[in-house]
Amino acid sequence: MGARIEPLTTDRIAEELRERGLRVTAPRLAVYRAVRELPGHPDVESVATRVREDLGSISRQAVYDGLAVLAAAGLLRRIEPAGSPARFETRVGDNHHHIVCRVCGAAQDIDCAVGTAPCLDPSDAGGFAIDEAEITFWGLSPKCQEGGR
């Protein structure tokens, strides 16, 4: 799993929300902070648990709504590895992919080795203007290779 990121101040998070035209609310602040501070690529349940630690109580729907708004505003990226729940990350706006463990589901970022987005060109795009290629590598995490799950 990735290294923990130093916490942002509430003022800085609020400023990022306003820069994207979003209202600053306690749930949005807490959801963004949770995704940013949790290791790896947290799923909705992990984010909800962290947000409840910060706010006391919040519905799962409010967490989903916060994640959706923040992703639509470009502050979060939603990834959906096959067979896994949606996960979220704050690494946005660059050209990177992911590797996922088939056993424990751990996910981590992998920089694109080919170049700029979309980094791959299909033989026939069917008239689409392609701006991104999403690649998921699958394998076993170091922990699962050792049988330490």
N, C-alpha and C positions, 0 to 999 in steps of 0.2 A: 504494500500500500504506500501511497505517496506521503511525503513529509507534511506535517501539519503546517498550516499557514498562520502567520501571526494575525491576531484579531485586528479588524478595522475598528476605528472609533465609530460610534453611532452617528456622529456628525458627518463623517466621510461617507458612510453608507447612505444616509439621507441625501447627501449631495449627489451621489450617483443615481439615486432614484429620481430626484428632481431633474437632473440632466437628461433623463429619458422621458420626461413628461409624466412621471408617475406621482400620485399622492403618496406622501410618507405616512405609513401606518405602522403601529407596533407589530402586527403580524408580518408584514412585508419585511421590516427590519430584521425580525427574528428569523424568518425563513432564509433570507439572504445570508445572514451571519452563520446560520447552521450549515448551509451548503458549503460556505467558504471555509469553515473551521473543521468540519468533520473530515476524517481521513478518507481517501479513495474517492469514490463516486457514490455518494449516499442515495439510498432509495427513499421513497416517500415516508415509510415507517420510521426510518432512522431520523429523518428531518423532523417529523412530528414529535418524536420522543425528545429531541434536543429543544425544540421550540417550547414544548410543555415545561421543560426545566427552566426556561427563561421567563415564560409568561404565566405559568400556572395551569392554564387550560386553553385549549384551542381544538376545534373540530378538525377531523381529518379533511373534510371538504374545504375548510379555510386554508389548510396547508396546500392542498391541490390547487386551489385558486391562486394562492400566492406564488407557487412554483410556475404555474401557467403564465401569469402576468409578467413575472421576472424573465421567463424564457422568451416570451413574445417581445419584450423590450430589449432583448439582447444582452441582459446581464447574466443569464444562466444558459447553459446548453443542456438539452435533454438528450440522453442516449438510451437506446433500447436494444441491448443485446438479445438475440433470439433466445426465447425460453426464460428470460429474466425480467424482473420488474423494471420499470423505467428508473433511470438514475440521473443525477444532476451534477453539474460541475460549473465552476466559475471560469474555467479556461475557455474563453470564447474568442472568435475573430482570428484564429490562426488555423493552420493546416495540420491537424494532428488526428491520429486514430487511436484505437484502443486494443488492448489484449485482455482477454477474459479467461479465468480458470474454469475449466469444465466441471470441476469437483466442488470447489467452495464458492465460486462466483466472484472472487476478487477481480477487480478491474484496475487497469492502470493505463496511463497515456503513453503513446508511442509517437514520436515525431515522424512526420512523413519524410521518407528518404528520397523521394523523387523531385520535389520542388514545390512550386506554388499551387494553390487550389485551382482546379479540382484535383490535380496531381495524376489523374488517369484520364485517358480519352477513349471512349468506346468507339468501336468501328463504325457504328451508325447511331447517332443521337436522336434520330427520328424527329428532327426539327426543334428539339429542346435546346435551350441555352443552359448548359451545365455550369454550375458555379461551385459544386462541392461533390466530393466522392467520400462516402463513409465506409471505412474498412474496419472489420473486426477480426483480429487474430485470435485463435482459440488454442488453448494448451493447458498445462498444469502449472500452477504457481509453485515457487520453490518449497513452500510449506507442504503442499499436497504431494510433491515429488518425494518428499521424505516420509510420507505417510503420517504426517503430524496433524492431520485435520482435526 
